[in-house]
Amino acid sequence: MKEQAKNVLYAQAGGVTAVINASAAGVIETVKSHPEVFGKAYAAVNGIKGVLEEDLIDLDDVPQEQIERLKYQPGAAFQACRFDLDPLDHNPGQYRRVLEVFITYEIGYFFYNGGNGSMVTAQKVSDYCREHGHPVTCIGVAKTIDNDLALSHCSPGFGSAAKYLATSFIEATLDILSMHETSTKFFVMEAMGRNVGWLSLAPGLVKDIIPDAPLIVLPAERPFRQEAFLNRVKELIETHGYCVCSVSEGLVNPDGSYVTITGIEHTTEQDYTQLGGVAQTLAHMVSTEIGCKTHCAIPDYLQRSASHMVSQTDWQMAYDAGKASVEAAVNGEHGTLPVVEKISDEPLSWQFKSVDLQEVANLEYQVPEEFICDNSLCVTDAALDYIRPLIQGERTPQFLNGLPQIQPLEFKTIERQLPPFIAHK
């Protein structure tokens, strides 16, 4: 296989993290350290969509200075897509095009940096190419702020988002504490996480700074019961003068429906429900039913792109994820995803173990029962003990004139060799 095609293609997919580009740097630098295994290295712009449309960057032309900048850059430097391949029988042309691009550029290794859904795409690409006489080694690169990557101790990207949310929540709590006698008495912050509530647990770390903070946490894993919620808010306001709350965007009613949705995007293959706004719903509910002033915050993209609040632990884990994926290929693996395996607690140390892409692709790691209080309105010490090691250390970018030096990185795409192809969705 190595004689036929050993060039490398790397791509980013799905929602970004504050450290996804650390994984990119880990892939690029580790590939360069194995010239005996790998040929040229390319990156696709916009994930699998960029593969289809032949929007490729020659990574061999990227200077080391840009690789170093990559290690501090939020967002997805090579642009991440929310675009999946259609089922083969619905759109075989997409698969033929991917194969054509891989053959043209002699791609023998494909590293796809994403979450669960991206692993499905990676496996589809590899299977099709191999079945049609062009063997490609496909390895996933772990990433997601939601922390829903199954079989892994945690997901690279989660620690930094948790650090940002916990910090912001602590600061907001101090704000409410200072004003509640004559102003806002209920504050709620909404965390990302479609079906899992990992990020909504992070504000629970407010207890490390303000031990008696009157806190409610509403993760996606437990159904929302309005009466119990309002009674608890009222109780905390009566005893503390105010109440602060963290909630998952994917909070559901007892019947399983989302408490709040923003809209539904219709595509050829399926509908995508866009979440967001549950914090506003809860704030309005408290204001109406209890009659106090409320405020809500929706960090949205801020929680996944805060380069000024990156956890050094999370950054190192993300870089290691990229490195481990390349090393898996060097060791002859195919169709795997290196995930985090905890070695020790104090200090936290880890290694990467490989799991089958198909095994992890459709699994979802939910918050365990022991992390949520019996009344479904708070988090346990076990949850905080899990999160705390992941937010340790700071890795901030350099500042100039008061602002972080994180200007967009510019990469020149190579000249296309194939006929144009538009990746419709």
N, C-alpha and C positions, 0 to 999 in steps of 0.2 A: 504493500500500500504506500509506503513512504516513497518508493521510486516513482509511483504514478502521480501522486499529488501530495505535497506536504506543506503547501502555503496555508496561512492562518487567516481566518476571518473572525472578528470580534464585533458584537453588537449589543446595544442596550435596549431594554424593553420595559413597558409598564410604568407605573408611577415611580418617580425618582426618589432618591434619598440624599441626605447631605453628604454621604460618603460613597456613593456609587462610583464616582470617578477615582477613588482610591482603589477600588477593585479593578478598574480599567488600567491604572498604573501597574497594579500587581500582575495583571495578564501581560502587558506589554514588556515590562522589565524581565519577567520570567521567561517569556518567549525568546527575548534577545540573549538570555544566558544559556540557551540551548541551540546554538547554530547547527549542531550535528543532527538535530531532529527536525527543526522548522526552517522553512524557506522564507519567503516574503510574508509580511504581516499587513493585513488590511483591516479597516473598520468600516462598517456600514453606517450610513447616516439614516437615522430613523428606523433602526432595527430591521426587521424582516421586510418592511416596506422599502427600505433603502437597498436591500438585496434585490428585490424584484425590479426596482427602477435603476439599478446599477449605479447608485450614488455611493461611491466608495472612496475611502481615503487611504493613501499609501502611508502606513505608519512608519515605514523605514525613513520617510522624508521628514518626520516630526522630530525636531531637535529636543535634546534632553531638557533644555530650559522649559519647554512647554510641558514635558512630562512632569517636571517638578511643580509647575503651576497647577497641573491637573490634580495633584494631591490635595489641594485646598479648595477646589472649585465646586460650588453647589450646582444643582441641576444635573442634566445629563450632557456632558461635553460633546458627545457624538449624536445627541438627540435620541430620546427614547420614544417609542411609538406605542399607542394603544391600537394595535392592528394584529389580528390573528389570521392565519391562513384558513380559507374555507375548507370544508370537508373535501377530500380528494374527488369524490364522485360528483360534487357540485361544481368544482372549478379546477379541473385537471391542468388548465393552462398555467395557473400559478405555480404548480409543482414543476412543470416542464421548464418554466422560466428560471426557477431557482437552480435547477440542475444545469441549465445552460450557463448561468453565471458562474457556478462552481467549476464547471469544466473549463470555461474560458480563462478563469484566473487560477486554475489548478489548486482549488481549495481542498485541502485534506483534513483540516481541523476547524471546527466551528465552535466558538465559545459564546454562549448566549447568557447575558447578564440580566436576570429577571426573577420574577416570583413564580408561583405555581402555574399560572396560565402560560407563561413564557416557556416553561419546561415542556408543555404539550407541543408547542410550535417547534421547539428544538428537536423533539423526538420525531415529529412528522417529517421534517426536513431530512434528517439523517436516514430514516427508514426508506424514504422515496429514493434518495440518491444511491443508497446501497443496493436497493432492488433493481436499479437501472444501470448497474455496472460502474458506478463511481463511488467507491467507498469513502465515506467521510466520518471521521472521529468526532463525535458530538459530546461536549461536556457543558453542563450548566454552571453558572456562576451565581451563587446565592445572594439574594437581595430582597428586602421589603421592609417598610416601616411598620406594617401591620403586625409583624411577628407571627404570621400564620403559617410559616413554612414548617410542615410536619417533619418529624424525625430529627429535628435539629434542636439543640439546647435553646437557641435564639436565632434571630435573623439579622445579619449585618444590615445596619440602617436603623433598626429599632432603638438602640441605645441612645443615639443622638437625638432622635425625635422625642424620646422619653425625657431626656435631659432638658430639652427646650420647653416641653410642656410643663414639667415639674417646676422649672425656674419661673416661667411666666405665671403659673398658678400661685406660687408662693408670693410673688410680687403683687399680684392682684389681690390676694388675701390680705396683705398688709394695707393695701389701699382701702379695701372695704372695712377692715378693722378700724382704720383711722377716721372713717366718715359715717359709720352706720347709725350713729345716734340721731343724726339729722338728715341722712340721705339713704343711699342704697342699703338694703338689708338682705338681698339675695343676689348672688352672682353665680352664673353657670358658664362653664367653658366646654366646648364640644371638641372631641378628638376623633380623628379618622379611624377607620376600621369597619369594613362593610358588615362582616358577620362575626367579627371577633372584637373583644374589648380590651386588648392588651394596652393600647395607648391611654385609654381612659383610666387605667390603674395608676399611671405614673404620677398624676397630681396628688395621689395619696402620700407621696413623700413630703408633702407639706408638714406632716406630723413630725418630721425630723427637725424642722425649724420652729414650728408653732405647734407644740404637742397637743394643745387643747382646741385646735381649730375645729369649728363645728362643720364637719365634712359629710357630704353624701357623694357616693360614687355609683354610677349606673352603667355597668358594662352591657355589651350586646347579648351576652350569654343568658341573662336572666330577663324574663318578661317584665315589662313596666306595669306597675299597679298604682294607678293614680291616687287612690285614697291613702294608701300606705305612705306614698311619697309626700303628699301634702301634709299629712299628719306629722311626719318627721321634720319637714321644713318648719312647720309651725312650732314644734317642740324646741328645735334648735334656736329659732329666733327668740322664743320666750326665755330660754335659759342663757343664751350667749349674746343676744342682741342682733345676730346676723347668721347667715348660712352660706357656705360656698359649696358648689357642686361641680363634678366632672361627669360628662356623659358621652357615650359612644354615639357616633352618627348613625349607627345601625341598630339603635334601640328599637325593640319590637313590643307590640301589644301582646296580651295573653293569647290572642288568636294567631300569632305569628306574623302579622302584618307590620310593616315599618311604621313607627310613630309619625315620622315626617319623611317625605321624599321631595326632591327638587323638581324632578321631571323624568321622563322616559325617552331614551334615544332609540329609535327604530332603525335597524339595519337589515340587510337581506337575510342574514342567518338567525339573528336573535335580537331581543330587546335588552337594553342596558338601563337599569334603574340608577339614576344619579341621586345620591343621598346628600344631606346637608340641611341645616335649619332646625334640627331638633332642640338645640339650645334656646333658640328664639321661642319655640313652642312652649318649652318648660317655663321660661321667664314670663311669658304672657299668662300662662296658667297660674303661676304663683301670684302674679300681680292681680289677676282677676279674683281668685279664690281667697287669698289671704289679705290682699289690699295693701301691699307694701311696694316700695320702689324696687325695681329689679334691673339688672344689666346682664347681657350675655356677650360672649366672645366666641368667634369661630376662627381659630388659627388657620384652618384650611391648608394652603400651600406653605404657609410660614413654618409649620412644624416639620416639614420634610426638606426644607431648603436652608435652614438656619446655619450657615457656615461659621457664624460667630459663636455657636453653642455646640460645637461638635465634641462628642466624647472621645477622648484619646483611645480608650478601650475599644469603642465601636469602630473607630477609624482603623486601628490595627487589625481588628477582626475582618473588616471589609477588604483591606489590602491582602491579608492572608487568604481570603476567599478566592481572589483572583489568582494568587500564586498557587494555591492548592489545586485549582482547576487545571492549570497548565501542567503541573506535576502529575496529575492523574493521567493526562494524555501521554506524557513522557513514559509513564509506567505501563502503557498499553491499555488503559481503560477506555471504554466507549459506552455512551448512553448512561452516564452517571452524573450525579450532582454531589460535590463535596459539601457536607453540612457540619455544623459546629458540634463537637463532642466535648463536654466539660471534663477536665482532668482533676481540678481541685477548686475549692471554694475560696480559701484565704492564703495567698491572693488568688483571684480568679485566673485560671489558666485553661487553655483549650488546645485541641488539635482538630483536624478535619478528617472525617470518615466519609467514604463514598457510598451513596445509596442509589438505587436504580431510578432513573428519571420517571419511568412509568409508575413506579411505586409511590413516588412523592407528588406527582403532577396533580392528582385530583384529591389530595388530602388537605385538610384544613386544621391547623393547630389551634384549638380553642383554649380559653382560660380555664384551668382546672377548677373543680368545685372548691378545693381547699384554699383557693385564693380569694374567694368571695364570701362575705359574711352570710350567716343563715337568713338574715332579713333582706338580703339582696340589695342593701343600701350602703355598703361600705366594703373596704378591702381588708384582708387579714395581714398579719405580720409576715406570713409566708410569702405573700405577693410582693411586699416591699423588700424582703430579703432577696428575692429573685431579681428584682429590677436594679437595686442599689449598686451591685458590682458593675453593671453594664453602662453606667453613666459616669464612671470614674475618669478623671483626667480631662484636661482641656487642650484642644488643638485649634487655635484661632489663626485666621489669616493675618498677613501683614496689613497695616493700615497706612493710608497716605491722605493727608489733609482731612483727617477725621473719618474717612470711609475705608471699608475693606477693599483691598486690591484684588478684585475678582472679576475683572473685565472679561467679557465673553472670549473664549479661545477661538481663533479662526484657523480652520483647516482647509486646504485646497483639495477638492475632489479630483480624481483622475479623469482622463478623457475616456468617454464611453467607447466600447468596442462593438456593442450589440445594438440591434434596432431598438427604438424606444418602446417602453412598456409602462402602462399606467396601472397602478395598483388600486383599483376601485374598491370601495367598501359600501 
